Amino acid sequence: MFVLGLLQNTPLLLSIFSILFAQFIKVPIHFAFTKKLDWSLMTSTGGMPSSHSAAVTSLATAVGFETGLDSPTFAVAAMFAGIVMYDAIGVRYQAGQHAAIINRMRNELAVFFREIKHWPEKDENEKIQELKTLLGHKPSEVFSGAITGILISIIFYTLVL
């Protein structure tokens, strides 16, 4: 009964679909700009469009369709979406920028002090693990994710239901 209820929760399903769609579309978007096919983008954070933004805006839009834009439930969903997107642009993006600088400093020191002669000969397993730099999003990535999520819910509610 519990699982059946989850499968009938349209806002939840649209939100999950929006995440999957946004993660998948990162691959062709990246390819269009770089001419490199990188399937790892499907499971990475950061990048265009923001799957977090797509998920929360899809959820808020679907809740708006289900309960009305004047409902307290929509207000909660809309505020949740705003906070998630603000965090993606602000805190998580800055953390990614800091990680990039720390990685660069660490790599420069490692190369200088220990491995300048042998670094090119090492395989990837021997190299130092780097901090993740794609934690957050640029405003354009959040905006495109938000539009993606909103459009997915609008299309579903106007064409399917």
Secondary structure, DSSP 4 states (H G I P E B T S, - for coil): -HHHHHHT-HHHHHHHHHHHHHHHHHHHHHHHHHS---GGGGG-SSSSS-HHHHHHHHHHHHHHHHH-TTSHHHHHHHHHHHHHHHHHHTHHHHHHHHHHHHHHHHHHHHIIIIITTTGGGS-TTTSPPPPP--SS--HHHHHHHHHHHHHHHHHIIIII-
